[in-house]
Amino acid sequence: MQFDELFDKGFICFGDDGKIMVSKLIEKDCYELLNISSSDQIALTDKNKGYLKWHRDKIFKR
């Protein structure tokens, strides 16, 4: 599964600082298999931050 698919399905999101947030539905044992690192981070613009807030509130599966 790619990052975009994990994101679209609500299994990952990114905080306002760009750091990855991983749903508790994904066990830490699976991070390597899914190529997820708790240190993953993306660069964000103010425009991205607004969308990501919406995604965290509506889509992300905490």
Chimera marker file (.cmm) of the C-alpha trace (Angstrom):
<marker_set name="trace">
<marker id="1" x="0.000" y="0.000" z="0.000" r="1" g="1" b="0" radius="0.5"/>
<marker id="2" x="1.344" y="3.417" z="-0.927" r="1" g="1" b="0" radius="0.5"/>
<marker id="3" x="1.301" y="6.540" z="1.263" r="1" g="1" b="0" radius="0.5"/>
<marker id="4" x="-1.422" y="8.126" z="-0.854" r="1" g="1" b="0" radius="0.5"/>
<marker id="5" x="-3.684" y="5.102" z="-0.404" r="1" g="1" b="0" radius="0.5"/>
<marker id="6" x="-3.015" y="4.991" z="3.349" r="1" g="1" b="0" radius="0.5"/>
<marker id="7" x="-3.774" y="8.718" z="3.489" r="1" g="1" b="0" radius="0.5"/>
<marker id="8" x="-6.948" y="8.465" z="1.393" r="1" g="1" b="0" radius="0.5"/>
<marker id="9" x="-8.262" y="5.660" z="3.600" r="1" g="1" b="0" radius="0.5"/>
<marker id="10" x="-7.477" y="7.597" z="6.782" r="1" g="1" b="0" radius="0.5"/>
<marker id="11" x="-4.701" y="5.382" z="8.098" r="1" g="1" b="0" radius="0.5"/>
<marker id="12" x="-2.112" y="8.159" z="8.049" r="1" g="1" b="0" radius="0.5"/>
<marker id="13" x="-2.225" y="11.918" z="8.206" r="1" g="1" b="0" radius="0.5"/>
<marker id="14" x="0.216" y="14.726" z="8.903" r="1" g="1" b="0" radius="0.5"/>
<marker id="15" x="0.275" y="17.253" z="11.719" r="1" g="1" b="0" radius="0.5"/>
<marker id="16" x="0.686" y="20.992" z="11.215" r="1" g="1" b="0" radius="0.5"/>
<marker id="17" x="4.418" y="20.434" z="11.669" r="1" g="1" b="0" radius="0.5"/>
<marker id="18" x="4.408" y="17.968" z="8.752" r="1" g="1" b="0" radius="0.5"/>
<marker id="19" x="5.160" y="14.936" z="10.924" r="1" g="1" b="0" radius="0.5"/>
<marker id="20" x="3.347" y="11.746" z="10.078" r="1" g="1" b="0" radius="0.5"/>
<marker id="21" x="0.471" y="10.586" z="12.253" r="1" g="1" b="0" radius="0.5"/>
<marker id="22" x="-0.364" y="6.889" z="12.075" r="1" g="1" b="0" radius="0.5"/>
<marker id="23" x="-3.738" y="5.463" z="13.016" r="1" g="1" b="0" radius="0.5"/>
<marker id="24" x="-3.787" y="3.208" z="16.049" r="1" g="1" b="0" radius="0.5"/>
<marker id="25" x="-5.477" y="0.689" z="13.752" r="1" g="1" b="0" radius="0.5"/>
<marker id="26" x="-2.053" y="0.014" z="12.212" r="1" g="1" b="0" radius="0.5"/>
<marker id="27" x="0.116" y="-2.013" z="14.536" r="1" g="1" b="0" radius="0.5"/>
<marker id="28" x="3.703" y="-0.838" z="14.916" r="1" g="1" b="0" radius="0.5"/>
<marker id="29" x="4.827" y="-4.270" z="13.715" r="1" g="1" b="0" radius="0.5"/>
<marker id="30" x="3.359" y="-3.364" z="10.311" r="1" g="1" b="0" radius="0.5"/>
<marker id="31" x="5.192" y="-0.039" z="9.893" r="1" g="1" b="0" radius="0.5"/>
<marker id="32" x="8.162" y="-1.594" z="8.111" r="1" g="1" b="0" radius="0.5"/>
<marker id="33" x="5.933" y="-3.629" z="5.808" r="1" g="1" b="0" radius="0.5"/>
<marker id="34" x="4.047" y="-0.440" z="4.877" r="1" g="1" b="0" radius="0.5"/>
<marker id="35" x="7.275" y="1.563" z="4.609" r="1" g="1" b="0" radius="0.5"/>
<marker id="36" x="6.211" y="3.892" z="7.434" r="1" g="1" b="0" radius="0.5"/>
<marker id="37" x="8.702" y="5.508" z="9.760" r="1" g="1" b="0" radius="0.5"/>
<marker id="38" x="7.670" y="7.525" z="12.786" r="1" g="1" b="0" radius="0.5"/>
<marker id="39" x="10.224" y="10.107" z="11.628" r="1" g="1" b="0" radius="0.5"/>
<marker id="40" x="8.528" y="10.643" z="8.236" r="1" g="1" b="0" radius="0.5"/>
<marker id="41" x="7.796" y="14.299" z="7.625" r="1" g="1" b="0" radius="0.5"/>
<marker id="42" x="6.633" y="16.451" z="4.723" r="1" g="1" b="0" radius="0.5"/>
<marker id="43" x="7.019" y="20.152" z="3.964" r="1" g="1" b="0" radius="0.5"/>
<marker id="44" x="3.735" y="22.044" z="4.244" r="1" g="1" b="0" radius="0.5"/>
<marker id="45" x="2.311" y="25.309" z="3.026" r="1" g="1" b="0" radius="0.5"/>
<marker id="46" x="-0.449" y="27.209" z="4.814" r="1" g="1" b="0" radius="0.5"/>
<marker id="47" x="-2.842" y="25.920" z="2.151" r="1" g="1" b="0" radius="0.5"/>
<marker id="48" x="-1.865" y="22.312" z="2.953" r="1" g="1" b="0" radius="0.5"/>
<marker id="49" x="-2.384" y="22.885" z="6.675" r="1" g="1" b="0" radius="0.5"/>
<marker id="50" x="-6.041" y="23.810" z="6.194" r="1" g="1" b="0" radius="0.5"/>
<marker id="51" x="-6.738" y="20.697" z="4.161" r="1" g="1" b="0" radius="0.5"/>
<marker id="52" x="-4.815" y="18.478" z="6.571" r="1" g="1" b="0" radius="0.5"/>
<marker id="53" x="-6.801" y="19.829" z="9.514" r="1" g="1" b="0" radius="0.5"/>
<marker id="54" x="-9.991" y="18.868" z="7.679" r="1" g="1" b="0" radius="0.5"/>
<marker id="55" x="-8.504" y="15.441" z="6.885" r="1" g="1" b="0" radius="0.5"/>
<marker id="56" x="-7.549" y="14.885" z="10.542" r="1" g="1" b="0" radius="0.5"/>
<marker id="57" x="-11.039" y="15.882" z="11.690" r="1" g="1" b="0" radius="0.5"/>
<marker id="58" x="-13.076" y="14.010" z="9.065" r="1" g="1" b="0" radius="0.5"/>
<marker id="59" x="-11.035" y="11.178" z="7.541" r="1" g="1" b="0" radius="0.5"/>
<marker id="60" x="-8.176" y="10.181" z="9.837" r="1" g="1" b="0" radius="0.5"/>
<marker id="61" x="-8.898" y="7.062" z="11.880" r="1" g="1" b="0" radius="0.5"/>
<marker id="62" x="-7.315" y="7.857" z="15.199" r="1" g="1" b="0" radius="0.5"/>
<link id1="1" id2="2" r="1" g="1" b="0" radius="0.2"/>
<link id1="2" id2="3" r="1" g="1" b="0" radius="0.2"/>
<link id1="3" id2="4" r="1" g="1" b="0" radius="0.2"/>
<link id1="4" id2="5" r="1" g="1" b="0" radius="0.2"/>
<link id1="5" id2="6" r="1" g="1" b="0" radius="0.2"/>
<link id1="6" id2="7" r="1" g="1" b="0" radius="0.2"/>
<link id1="7" id2="8" r="1" g="1" b="0" radius="0.2"/>
<link id1="8" id2="9" r="1" g="1" b="0" radius="0.2"/>
<link id1="9" id2="10" r="1" g="1" b="0" radius="0.2"/>
<link id1="10" id2="11" r="1" g="1" b="0" radius="0.2"/>
<link id1="11" id2="12" r="1" g="1" b="0" radius="0.2"/>
<link id1="12" id2="13" r="1" g="1" b="0" radius="0.2"/>
<link id1="13" id2="14" r="1" g="1" b="0" radius="0.2"/>
<link id1="14" id2="15" r="1" g="1" b="0" radius="0.2"/>
<link id1="15" id2="16" r="1" g="1" b="0" radius="0.2"/>
<link id1="16" id2="17" r="1" g="1" b="0" radius="0.2"/>
<link id1="17" id2="18" r="1" g="1" b="0" radius="0.2"/>
<link id1="18" id2="19" r="1" g="1" b="0" radius="0.2"/>
<link id1="19" id2="20" r="1" g="1" b="0" radius="0.2"/>
<link id1="20" id2="21" r="1" g="1" b="0" radius="0.2"/>
<link id1="21" id2="22" r="1" g="1" b="0" radius="0.2"/>
<link id1="22" id2="23" r="1" g="1" b="0" radius="0.2"/>
<link id1="23" id2="24" r="1" g="1" b="0" radius="0.2"/>
<link id1="24" id2="25" r="1" g="1" b="0" radius="0.2"/>
<link id1="25" id2="26" r="1" g="1" b="0" radius="0.2"/>
<link id1="26" id2="27" r="1" g="1" b="0" radius="0.2"/>
<link id1="27" id2="28" r="1" g="1" b="0" radius="0.2"/>
<link id1="28" id2="29" r="1" g="1" b="0" radius="0.2"/>
<link id1="29" id2="30" r="1" g="1" b="0" radius="0.2"/>
<link id1="30" id2="31" r="1" g="1" b="0" radius="0.2"/>
<link id1="31" id2="32" r="1" g="1" b="0" radius="0.2"/>
<link id1="32" id2="33" r="1" g="1" b="0" radius="0.2"/>
<link id1="33" id2="34" r="1" g="1" b="0" radius="0.2"/>
<link id1="34" id2="35" r="1" g="1" b="0" radius="0.2"/>
<link id1="35" id2="36" r="1" g="1" b="0" radius="0.2"/>
<link id1="36" id2="37" r="1" g="1" b="0" radius="0.2"/>
<link id1="37" id2="38" r="1" g="1" b="0" radius="0.2"/>
<link id1="38" id2="39" r="1" g="1" b="0" radius="0.2"/>
<link id1="39" id2="40" r="1" g="1" b="0" radius="0.2"/>
<link id1="40" id2="41" r="1" g="1" b="0" radius="0.2"/>
<link id1="41" id2="42" r="1" g="1" b="0" radius="0.2"/>
<link id1="42" id2="43" r="1" g="1" b="0" radius="0.2"/>
<link id1="43" id2="44" r="1" g="1" b="0" radius="0.2"/>
<link id1="44" id2="45" r="1" g="1" b="0" radius="0.2"/>
<link id1="45" id2="46" r="1" g="1" b="0" radius="0.2"/>
<link id1="46" id2="47" r="1" g="1" b="0" radius="0.2"/>
<link id1="47" id2="48" r="1" g="1" b="0" radius="0.2"/>
<link id1="48" id2="49" r="1" g="1" b="0" radius="0.2"/>
<link id1="49" id2="50" r="1" g="1" b="0" radius="0.2"/>
<link id1="50" id2="51" r="1" g="1" b="0" radius="0.2"/>
<link id1="51" id2="52" r="1" g="1" b="0" radius="0.2"/>
<link id1="52" id2="53" r="1" g="1" b="0" radius="0.2"/>
<link id1="53" id2="54" r="1" g="1" b="0" radius="0.2"/>
<link id1="54" id2="55" r="1" g="1" b="0" radius="0.2"/>
<link id1="55" id2="56" r="1" g="1" b="0" radius="0.2"/>
<link id1="56" id2="57" r="1" g="1" b="0" radius="0.2"/>
<link id1="57" id2="58" r="1" g="1" b="0" radius="0.2"/>
<link id1="58" id2="59" r="1" g="1" b="0" radius="0.2"/>
<link id1="59" id2="60" r="1" g="1" b="0" radius="0.2"/>
<link id1="60" id2="61" r="1" g="1" b="0" radius="0.2"/>
<link id1="61" id2="62" r="1" g="1" b="0" radius="0.2"/>
</marker_set>
